[in-house]
């Protein structure tokens, strides 16, 4: 089974390069995994990372039809460092907590 997995990894990398979405990567020294960046995020996945004790978490922006995603992982060499990778650009301003209409849609789930 080992051959198959390495082949699929290779094709995945090729596909990724075709994506035109801008990517931003931040390294931050932090105790919390999810840094407050003003946007609201929903976690939709988690993946065990080889050679690392810390899983990688995947989030997407909860704003309607905003397709920005981010992934968060800790550096295996230095677990105090958090790496946040954003994919895409927000088509809206950061969520304003005083905007109560957004909270209503959260309760309607």
N, C-alpha and C positions, 0 to 999 in steps of 0.2 A: 504493500500500500504506500510505501514511502515515495516511489517514483511519481505516482499519480498526484500526490499532494504538492510536490515541488513543481510539477508541470502547471498545475492550476495557479499556483502562486505567481509563476512567471507571467501567465496570460493576464492575471489580475493587474499586475504592474503596468502592462501595456495599456490596458483599458483606462487606468487611472490617469495616464499622461494625456489622453485625449480630452479629458474634461477641461473645459475652459474656465471653470469656476476659480476665482482667486482664492488662495489659501494664505492664512496668517498663522504663524506659530509663536506662542509666547512661552517663555520659561519663567516661572514665578516661584519664589520660596514661600511656601504656604502650608499651614496645618490642614486647611480645608481643601478638598479636591475641587469643589465647584466654586470658582471665584465669582463674586457678584459683579457682573459687567453691565447691569442695568436692564438686561433683557431677561425674559422669562423662558425657561427651558424645560423640556420634558425628556426624561431619560427613556430611551427606547431600546437600549441594548448594552450588553457587557461582554467582553471577550477576555479570555485568559491569554496573557502575553507570555510567549516562550522566554525562558531565562529571566523572568521577573516575578516577584512575589505579588505584584499589584496588578489587578485586572484593569483593562482599558474600558472606559465608559463612553457611551455614545448618547448625545443629546440632540434634539432639534428644537428650533424656536417655536414657541406656542402661538405666536402671532399669526392670524389667519393668512393663508397663502404666502407666508414667508418661508422660503425653502432653505434657510441657512442651517447648517449642522455644525456641531463641534464635537471633538473627542478629547477626552481628558485622561491622562495617564501620569504615573509617577516615574521619574528617572530610576532605573534599577540601580545605578551606581550611587545615586544620592537621593534617598527617599524623601528628603525635605523639599525637593524641587518638583513642581507640577508642570507638566507640558500641556498646554491647551492649543489645539489646532482647530481653527475656524475654517469652514468651507463655504464660500459664497459671500454675498453681501446682503445685509438687511435692507429691505425696501421700505423701511419705516423707522421712526425714531425710537429710542429706548422706551420701554413701558413706563408709564407714569402711574405710580401706585394710587394717586388720588382719582384716577379714572375708574369709577366704580362699575361702569358697564362691562369692563373686561372681567371683573371678578364674577359678574353674574354668569358669564358663559362658563366659567370654571365650575360653578355649583351645578350647572345644568347637565353635567356629564353623568 
